[in-house]
Amino acid sequence: MTIMLTWSAAMGFSGSFMPEAEAANQYLWVSAEDAGGNNFYGGQVLEIVVTDPAINRLDEAYGMPDVTIDGKKVIMAQGVDGSWYAYIADGSKATSIDSNYAEE
């Protein structure tokens, strides 16, 4: 599985997926890599950053970059630096870890 960059986005993931942390574009940065197969595991939160000079101005309306994982689109938010950001995790793993901490 490869994280791909195109030009618009939306989000939805199944509870179990193991995406590769492999950027498919020079403007795409992914926060996780492992030497044993380019996967991320467990409750890890993955940061995706798109730093494309063609869509980084804050005073222009470009629309989100299109980032997909396993064919599913990821919603991106533009930061004050002009880059676009998204944070994803495996839903079932995050819920499992969350259950270890009591709400107060």
N, C-alpha and C positions, 0 to 999 in steps of 0.2 A: 504494500500500500504506500502510496506517495502523496504527500500534501502538495496540491497543485495551486497555482496562482492564476486567476483570470481577472474579471472586473466587477461582479456584484455578488451579494451573499445573503443567506438565511441559515438557520441551524436546526439540527435534530440528529440525535445519536441513539443507537440502541444501548442497552445497559452493558453489553460486553463487546468490546472491540480493542484491538491492540495495534494502533497505527504506527507506522514507521516514522521516525523523526528524520525525514530526508527532504531537504528543500529542493524544489524543482525550478527555482528562478533566482537570479542574482540579488533580487530585492527582497527575498523572503528569508527570514531567520526563524529557526525553531530551537527552543531552549533545551531539548533533550536529545542525547545520542548515547548509544552504548556500543562498544566495540564488537559485541557478540551478535549483532543482527539488526541494529538500528531500530529497536522497539522501545517503547516505554511501558512501564508495568505498575500495577497496584494503584495506590492512591495518589500517584504523582500528578501534579498540575502542570500542563504543558503551556508555555507561552509561545504565541505566534506573533511575529512582528513583520509588517510589510513596510519597507522604507523605499518608496518609489518616487523619484523626483517629479515624475509626470502627474502625480496625484497627491502631492504633499502640502499644497497651499491651503491655508485655513480660510482664506477669503474667497474661495472658489467652491462650487458645488460639483464634485466629481461622482459621488456615489461611492459605496464601499468597494474595495477590491474583492474579487471572488476567490475565496479560499475554500477548497473542498477537502474532506477527509473521507476516504472510502466512498466517494460519490455524494457525500452529504455536505451541504454548504455550512460554513461557519460565519456567524455574524461578527463583524469587525467594528471597532470604535476608533475614531481618530483622536490621537493625543495632541497636546499643545505643541509638540515638536513637529507635527505634520505626519508622523508615522501612524500606521494603523495597527491596532492591538486586538488580540483575542486570547482567552484563557480557557482551556478545555481539560476535562478529566473523564475517566471511566466512571459513569454514574453509579454502577453497582459497587465498585470499590470505594468510591467516596462515601456512599451511604453506609457501607460496612464500617469504615473508619469513624464516621460521624457517630455511629451507635455506641462507640467506646467512651464517649464523653457525655455525661449527664447534663441536661439543661438545668439552669438555675433560675 
